[in-house]
Amino acid sequence: MLLLKLLQSLFKALHSEGTPGQVAAGIALGSILGLTPLLNLHNLAIVALILLFNVSVPGALLGWALFLPLGFALDSLFDALGRRLLLETPALVPLWTSLADTPIIALTSFNNTVVLGSLVVALLGFGPIWLGSRWAVRRYRETIGQRVKQSSAYRALTASRLYGVYRLFRPDS
């Protein structure tokens, strides 16, 4: 069932009225949610950006779903990078000390090596993910998007969503 929801989200994002840049921005912002530990203050800011700006929410959900397993798989790399930035780089110690003393920033868990390492990687990957996603969405829409819309599999996926809505409103027998 989860795979069906992911496929529906993928098709909804790719065939939405949004521009390729809007879909790509959603995917890139969703990748930050997927790569970093979810319950952190910076992710609240990312969710606010997704909701406030004109980006594709299905694209963000797709980016989150695609990058979440990668985030778990790369935790040891994130920990090593965060450890290097927090503990093994003496030039950055005054920065971390001042951030830890700042009231709101102290709530972001930047003193956690995994959080810091994953956020650095996610922010560095934002641009390439956005560019690659924009290219991929544009290419998809130019080449096979119309054929997919006419396929029976696409109609079945979109119809299953309609059937779900129908089940909500049908009277019980």
C-alpha positions in Angstrom: 0.0 0.0 0.0 2.9 2.4 0.8 4.4 1.7 -2.6 1.1 2.6 -4.3 1.0 5.9 -2.3 4.6 6.6 -3.4 3.8 5.9 -7.0 0.7 8.1 -6.8 2.7 10.9 -5.3 5.3 10.5 -8.0 2.8 10.7 -10.8 0.9 13.6 -9.1 4.2 15.5 -8.9 5.3 14.8 -12.4 2.0 15.5 -14.0 1.0 18.5 -11.9 0.5 22.0 -13.3 3.6 23.2 -11.5 6.7 24.1 -13.4 9.7 21.8 -13.4 11.4 24.2 -11.1 8.6 24.1 -8.6 8.6 20.3 -8.6 12.4 20.2 -8.3 12.3 22.7 -5.4 9.8 20.5 -3.6 12.0 17.4 -4.2 15.2 19.3 -3.1 13.5 20.6 0.1 12.0 17.1 0.8 15.6 15.7 0.4 16.6 17.8 3.4 13.8 16.3 5.4 14.9 12.8 4.3 18.6 13.2 4.9 18.4 14.9 8.4 16.9 13.5 11.6 13.2 14.5 11.5 12.5 16.0 14.9 14.7 19.1 14.7 14.0 22.8 14.6 15.6 23.2 11.2 13.1 20.7 9.7 10.3 22.8 11.1 11.8 25.7 9.0 12.0 23.5 5.9 8.3 22.5 6.3 7.4 26.1 6.7 9.3 26.9 3.4 7.5 24.1 1.6 4.1 25.4 2.8 4.8 29.1 2.3 6.5 29.2 -1.0 5.1 28.0 -4.3 6.8 24.6 -4.4 5.3 21.2 -5.1 4.1 19.6 -1.9 3.9 16.2 -3.7 7.4 16.8 -4.9 8.5 17.4 -1.3 6.8 14.2 -0.2 8.5 12.4 -3.0 11.9 13.9 -2.1 11.4 13.0 1.5 10.5 9.4 0.7 13.4 8.9 -1.7 16.1 10.4 0.5 14.9 9.0 3.9 16.5 5.5 3.3 19.7 7.2 2.1 19.7 9.3 5.2 19.6 6.2 7.4 22.3 4.5 5.3 24.7 7.4 5.5 24.3 8.0 9.3 27.9 6.8 10.0 29.2 9.3 7.3 27.2 12.1 8.8 28.5 11.2 12.3 32.1 11.3 11.0 31.6 14.6 9.3 29.8 16.2 12.3 32.5 14.9 14.6 35.2 16.4 12.4 33.3 19.8 12.3 32.4 19.9 16.0 35.4 18.3 17.8 38.4 18.0 15.4 38.4 21.5 13.9 39.7 24.0 16.6 39.1 27.0 14.4 35.3 26.3 14.6 35.1 26.0 18.4 34.3 29.7 18.9 31.5 29.4 16.3 29.9 26.4 18.0 30.3 28.0 21.4 28.5 31.2 20.3 25.8 29.2 18.6 25.2 27.1 21.7 24.8 30.3 23.7 22.2 31.8 21.3 18.7 31.0 22.7 16.9 29.7 19.6 19.9 28.2 17.9 20.6 26.1 21.0 17.4 24.2 20.3 18.5 23.0 16.9 20.7 20.2 18.2 23.8 21.3 16.2 25.9 19.8 19.0 24.7 16.4 17.8 27.3 15.1 15.3 24.7 13.3 13.1 22.4 16.3 12.9 25.3 18.7 12.0 26.8 16.3 9.5 23.5 15.4 7.8 22.5 19.1 7.6 25.8 20.1 6.0 25.5 17.3 3.4 21.8 18.1 2.7 22.5 21.8 2.3 25.5 21.1 0.0 23.4 18.7 -2.0 20.4 21.1 -2.4 21.6 22.8 -5.5 22.7 19.7 -7.4 19.4 17.9 -6.4 17.4 20.9 -7.6 19.2 21.1 -10.9 19.1 17.4 -11.5 15.4 17.1 -10.5 14.5 20.1 -12.7 16.3 18.5 -15.7 14.7 15.1 -15.0 11.1 16.5 -14.7 11.5 18.6 -17.8 13.0 15.7 -19.8 10.2 13.4 -18.5 7.5 15.8 -19.6 9.0 16.3 -23.0 9.6 12.7 -23.8 7.3 10.1 -22.2 4.9 12.1 -20.0 2.0 12.1 -22.4 2.4 8.5 -23.2 2.3 7.6 -19.5 -0.9 9.7 -19.0 -2.6 7.6 -21.7 -1.4 4.3 -20.3 -3.8 1.9 -18.5 -1.4 1.7 -15.5 -1.6 5.5 -15.0 -5.3 5.5 -15.3 -5.5 2.7 -12.8 -3.3 4.5 -10.3 -5.4 7.7 -10.6 -8.6 5.8 -10.5 -7.6 4.0 -7.3 -7.4 7.5 -5.6 -10.9 8.2 -6.8 -12.0 4.8 -5.5 -10.6 5.8 -2.1 -12.5 9.0 -2.0 -15.7 7.1 -3.1 -15.2 4.7 -0.2 -15.2 7.6 2.3 -18.6 8.8 1.1 -20.5 5.6 0.3 -23.2 4.6 2.7 -22.7 1.5 4.9 -24.8 -1.5 3.9 
